[in-house]
Amino acid sequence: MSTDVQKRTLILKEDMAVISQREIAWGIFEMKLSGDMVDDMKAGQFLHLRIPDSSKLLRRPISISQIDKKSKTATIVYRVEREGTAILSQLSAGDTLDVMGPQGNGFDLSVVAAGQKVLLIGGGIGVPPLVETAKQLASKGAEVVSVLGFSSQKAVILERELNRYGKVYVTTDDGSYGIEGYVSTVIDSMSETFDAVYACGAPGMLKYVDQKFAQHPHAYLSLEARMACGMGACYACVVHLKNQTEAANKRVCEDGPVFATGQIEF
C-alpha cells in the first residue's frame, strides 16, 4: 500500500471505562471511552470492541470519531445494526468495555500544510472519523470543506461538530434536509482545487470518490468492512488491488482501512 498512509501502532488491549453514552440520531449512538490507549490513537483508526455477552464471539470494529489525549478520552459513534450493537447501546457511565486497538492505518495528515484546502467526504455512518480529521487539519491552519451524504434528515449526524472546523454541505437522498441528492451533486459542481481529499462511507460512494480523484496525489479512502479477527490473520476482510497481472489483495483491518485512491477494486 502507499507509503503516504500512516502505519498503525502496536495493537493494545484494555478495559476502557464508559464515560457517557447517548443517542444522537435514530438508532445511532455516541459513546465516550477513557483509557491509556487513547495516547496511541490517530485520526482514521478504529477500535475492536468485545460485546459484553458470552454468546457474541466476534468483536465489532468501530471507527474513532474524536480523540482527546489530554483527558485520555475517545469518542466513537456507531449505528445499531443487530443484536451485538444493540447490547453495546445499553451500556452507560461506569461500565467497562474490552477494547483492542487502536487498529488500522490512519489518515495521513502530514501531506497538508497551513493555508491549503482540504475536502472531506462522508456518507452515513462513515462520517464519524472525519470529525477528528477535520479538527487536526484545522489546527494545522488548513481550510476544511466537508460534504456529507445521508438517506434522510433523521439520519443526519455530526454536522454541528464539523461546522466548528469549516464549511459543511449536507445532502439527503430524499431532499428532507440540506441539498437533495448525493455527495456527487455537490462535489461535481465545485470549481475549487483541493490539496488533499479524505473520504469514508459505503462502497458506492467510495467508488465515486475513487473515480473522481483517481489521479489525485493525496486522496484517501477509508473502507468499511466486516471483520473477524481484526488483526489480519483470518483474511475475512480482503479487498482486491487494481491492475494486477496476478491475484493480489489487501486486508482492510491490517493494511487499511485507509487506502490511496486508484488502488482498490470496487
C-alpha positions in Angstrom: 0.0 0.0 0.0 1.0 3.6 -0.4 3.8 4.8 1.9 1.7 8.0 2.3 -0.7 6.3 4.6 0.3 6.2 8.3 1.3 2.8 9.7 -0.6 1.8 12.8 1.0 1.5 16.2 1.2 -1.7 18.2 -2.3 -3.1 19.0 -3.1 -2.8 22.6 -5.9 -4.4 24.7 -7.5 -2.6 27.6 -10.7 -2.5 29.6 -11.8 1.1 28.9 -14.3 2.9 31.0 -17.5 4.2 29.6 -17.8 7.8 30.4 -21.1 8.5 28.7 -23.4 7.3 26.0 -26.3 9.0 24.2 -28.4 8.5 21.1 -27.6 11.3 18.7 -29.9 10.2 15.8 -32.4 7.4 15.2 -30.5 4.2 16.1 -27.1 6.0 16.2 -25.2 6.3 19.4 -22.2 8.3 20.7 -20.1 6.6 23.3 -17.2 8.3 25.2 -14.4 6.0 26.5 -11.5 6.6 28.8 -8.2 4.7 28.9 -4.4 4.8 28.4 -4.9 3.5 24.8 -6.0 7.0 23.8 -2.3 8.1 23.8 -1.7 5.9 20.7 -4.8 6.8 18.7 -4.6 8.5 15.3 -7.4 10.0 13.1 -8.8 7.3 10.8 -8.1 4.3 13.0 -10.7 2.1 14.6 -11.3 0.1 17.8 -12.3 -3.5 18.0 -14.9 -4.0 20.7 -15.8 -7.1 22.6 -19.6 -7.3 23.1 -20.2 -7.9 26.8 -22.2 -11.1 26.1 -20.6 -14.5 26.1 -22.8 -15.6 23.1 -21.1 -13.0 20.9 -17.7 -14.3 19.9 -16.6 -11.8 17.3 -15.6 -8.2 18.1 -17.1 -5.2 16.4 -14.9 -2.7 14.5 -16.0 0.9 15.3 -14.1 3.9 13.9 -12.7 6.6 16.3 -14.6 9.8 15.9 -12.8 12.1 18.3 -9.6 11.9 20.4 -8.7 13.9 23.5 -5.3 12.9 24.7 -5.2 15.4 27.4 -8.2 13.8 29.2 -7.4 10.3 27.8 -10.9 10.1 26.3 -12.0 8.9 22.9 -15.4 9.2 21.2 -16.9 6.5 19.0 -20.2 6.8 17.0 -22.0 3.7 15.8 -25.3 2.5 14.4 -27.3 -0.3 16.0 -27.5 -2.9 13.3 -28.2 -6.2 15.0 -28.1 -7.8 18.5 -24.5 -7.1 19.2 -24.6 -3.3 18.7 -27.9 -3.3 20.5 -26.2 -4.7 23.5 -23.5 -2.0 23.2 -26.2 0.7 23.2 -27.3 -0.4 26.6 -24.0 0.4 28.3 -23.8 3.5 30.5 -21.4 5.6 32.5 -19.4 3.4 34.9 -19.4 0.3 32.8 -16.2 -1.1 31.2 -15.6 -2.4 27.7 -13.0 -4.8 26.5 -11.2 -2.9 23.7 -8.4 -3.8 21.2 -6.7 -1.0 19.4 -6.0 1.4 18.1 -6.2 -0.6 14.9 -5.6 0.0 11.2 -3.7 2.8 9.4 -5.0 6.3 10.0 -5.3 9.1 7.5 -2.0 10.7 6.6 -2.4 14.3 7.5 1.3 15.1 7.1 0.8 15.9 3.4 -1.3 19.0 4.4 0.3 22.4 5.2 -1.2 25.6 6.6 -3.2 27.5 4.1 -4.0 24.5 1.9 -7.6 23.5 1.1 -8.8 20.0 2.1 -12.0 18.2 1.1 -13.7 15.7 3.5 -16.4 13.4 2.1 -18.5 11.3 4.4 -21.5 9.1 3.9 -23.9 8.0 6.7 -22.1 6.1 9.4 -18.8 6.9 7.6 -18.9 10.5 8.8 -17.6 9.9 12.4 -13.9 9.5 11.6 -13.9 12.8 9.7 -14.5 14.8 12.9 -11.1 14.2 14.4 -9.6 14.5 10.9 -11.2 17.9 10.5 -10.1 19.0 13.9 -6.5 18.1 13.3 -6.4 19.7 9.8 -7.9 22.9 11.1 -5.3 23.0 13.9 -2.7 22.9 11.2 -4.2 26.0 9.6 -5.8 24.2 6.6 -9.1 25.3 5.1 -11.6 22.4 5.6 -14.6 21.8 3.4 -16.9 18.8 4.3 -19.5 17.2 2.1 -21.8 14.8 3.9 -24.4 12.5 2.5 -27.3 10.9 4.3 -30.5 9.0 3.4 -32.8 11.5 5.1 -33.0 14.2 7.8 -33.4 11.6 10.6 -30.0 10.1 9.7 -28.0 13.4 9.8 -25.2 13.3 12.4 -22.2 15.4 13.4 -23.0 18.4 11.2 -22.6 20.8 14.1 -19.3 19.2 15.1 -17.8 19.5 11.7 -19.1 23.1 11.3 -16.6 24.0 14.0 -13.7 23.4 11.6 -15.0 24.7 8.3 -17.8 24.8 5.7 -20.2 21.9 5.6 -22.5 20.8 2.9 -25.2 18.2 3.7 -27.1 16.2 1.1 -30.0 13.8 1.7 -31.3 11.2 -0.8 -34.9 12.3 -0.3 -34.3 16.0 0.0 -35.7 16.2 3.5 -32.7 18.2 4.7 -30.0 20.2 3.0 -29.4 19.6 -0.7 -31.4 16.9 -2.4 -29.1 14.3 -4.0 -25.8 12.6 -3.2 -22.4 13.9 -2.3 -21.6 13.9 -6.0 -24.3 16.5 -6.5 -22.2 19.0 -4.6 -18.7 17.8 -5.5 -19.4 17.8 -9.2 -20.5 21.4 -9.0 -17.3 22.6 -7.2 -14.7 24.6 -9.1 -12.1 24.6 -6.3 -8.9 22.6 -6.4 -8.2 20.6 -3.2 -4.7 19.8 -2.0 -5.9 16.6 -0.2 -9.1 14.5 -0.1 -10.2 12.2 2.7 -13.4 10.0 2.4 -15.2 7.4 4.4 -18.6 5.8 3.7 -20.4 3.0 1.8 -18.8 1.3 -1.2 -21.0 3.1 -3.8 -19.9 6.5 -2.5 -16.2 5.4 -2.3 -16.3 4.1 -5.8 -17.4 7.5 -7.0 -14.7 9.3 -5.0 -12.1 6.8 -6.2 -13.0 7.5 -9.9 -13.3 11.3 -9.3 -9.9 11.6 -7.6 -8.1 8.6 -9.2 -5.1 10.7 -10.2 -5.0 12.9 -7.2 -1.7 12.6 -5.4 -3.2 12.9 -1.9 -6.7 11.4 -2.0 -7.6 8.7 0.5 -10.5 6.3 1.1 -11.4 4.7 4.5 -13.2 1.4 3.8 -15.9 -0.1 5.9 -15.8 -3.9 6.1 -17.0 -6.9 8.1 -14.1 -8.3 10.2 -13.5 -11.4 12.2 -10.1 -11.3 14.0 -9.3 -7.7 13.2 -5.6 -8.4 13.1 -5.0 -9.7 9.5 -4.9 -13.4 10.4 -8.3 -14.6 9.1 -8.5 -12.8 5.7 -12.2 -12.1 6.2 -11.9 -8.5 5.1 -9.9 -8.9 1.9 -10.1 -6.3 -0.9 -8.5 -6.7 -4.4 -6.0 -4.5 -6.0 -6.4 -2.9 -9.4 -4.2 -3.5 -12.4 -2.5 -6.7 -11.1 -1.4 -9.4 -13.5 -1.8 -12.0 -10.8 -4.3 -12.3 -7.9 -3.4 -9.7 -5.3 -5.3 -8.5 -2.3 -5.0 -6.4 0.9 -6.7 -6.8 4.3 -8.9 -3.9 5.4 -8.1 -4.4 9.1 -4.3 -4.8 8.7 -3.3 -3.0 5.5 -6.2 -0.4 5.7 -8.8 0.7 6.4 -7.2 3.7 4.6 -6.0 3.3 1.0 -5.0 5.8 -1.6 -7.4 6.3 -4.5 -6.7 4.2 -7.6 -5.6 1.1 -5.6 -8.7 -0.9 -4.8 -11.2 -2.7 -6.9 -14.8 -1.8 -6.1 
